[in-house]
Amino acid sequence: MMDRQLSSTRDPIFRDFDVLLKGMRRQFFGKQIALAYVTGCTDAAVSYWESGKRAPDPRRFSLLVAALADAGAPAPDLQHLRHAWERAKVRSLR
């Protein structure tokens, strides 16, 4: 029953992006506050991105990719994240 509640509150538009981001954040930064610090936002903003409620704006996304790259994220993973983010942004415009 709880799974239904979680899936119903989650926007499927951001599913790919949020799952990828959460995995990369855990691998390279640990806590949300650490990623928030290097991207100049709050841990609440990172939480929104990871829950699929919002996606970062283009400027914040550039900072996010740069921080992940500096932390050692492989280029193919960053490209996959970028594609997922672009799909999420296009779908959210509909």
Residue, then its C-alpha position, 0 to 999 in steps of 0.5 A: m500500500m505504501d508503494r502506491q502512495l509513493s508512486s502516486t506522488r512521484d512525477p513520472i516525467f522525472r523518473d529517469f533523471d531522479v533515479l540517476l541523480k540519486g545514485m550518482r549523489r550517493q556514490f560521489f557525495g554521500k549526503q544531499i547537503a554535500l551535493a547542495y553545497v557544491t551546487g550552491c543550493t539547499d539540501a531541500a532542492v536536491s531532495y526535490w530533484e531526487s524525488g521527481k518533483r522538480a528538475p534543476d534549472p539549466r544553470r544549476f544543472s551545469l553546476l551539478v554536472a561540473a561537481l559530479a565530473d570533478a568528483g570522478a563521475p565517468a563521462p558516459d554516466l554524465q551524458h546519460l544524466r544529461h539526456a535524462w534531464e533534457r527528456a524531463k525538461v521537454r516533457s514538463l513543457r507539454 
